[in-house]
Amino acid sequence: FCIFSILNISAIVNSFFVKFIFFVKFSISDKFLLLYYLNYARIYEEYKIERSVMDVTIREIQKQEYPLLDNFLYEAIFVPEGIEPPPKTIITSPELQVYVKHFGESKDDWGLVSEVDGKIVGAVWVRIMNDYGHIDDETPSLAISLYKKYRSFGIGTAMMKEILVLLKSHGYRQVSLSVQKANYAAKLYLKVGFEIVKENEEEYIMVNYL
């Protein structure tokens, strides 16, 4: 009811301003510019309403859902703007298979998924493996991924916080990850408490001390 009312009020206000723009003596270019910003404001307002009512559930991944990690592994690949995404077969390479192959068979394999309206839209998982972010044989490495449509809603941050709590409750002292310096997600990791412990020309190695 509240959402319906807000949208109705917004529509009435927008209608008033559209009439105002055309009856007041603005130049043609000014009218089109004002209409552009009015439409942008309407879209942004609807986006905020949609974002505020998104029903998100974060829970442990189930055994029958392990195959979904292949999809999220591909989604986790950082592709700089203007670069063609790699083929999905890239996840079959040995350096990427370490993230998902035989997941669930080790006591150090832990994972969570996020659901929106019953649909799994993201995953975060850890395992002790010799990956890009490997620190030692007692420190799990972390991977996280969200479908593009569901990014920038705070879901990734929420998943990160949940997995850190889970790992701490099971006695882990730290967790590591690697991230390319150009990847916007690097800021997210710093925000939730990761620290840069190593770096090379392209990547950061980060650790969160639990």
Secondary structure, DSSP 8 states (H G I E B T S, - for coil): -HHHHHHHHHHHHHHHHHHHHHHS---HHHHHHHHHHHHHHHHHHHHHHHHHT--EEEEE--GGGTTHHHHHHHHTS---TTS----GGGGGSHHHHTTTTTTTSSTT-EEEEEEETTEEEEEEEEE--SSTT---TTS-EEEEEE-GGGTTSSHHHHHHHHHHHHHHHTT--EEEEEEETT-THHHHHHHTT-EEEEE-SSEEEEEEE-
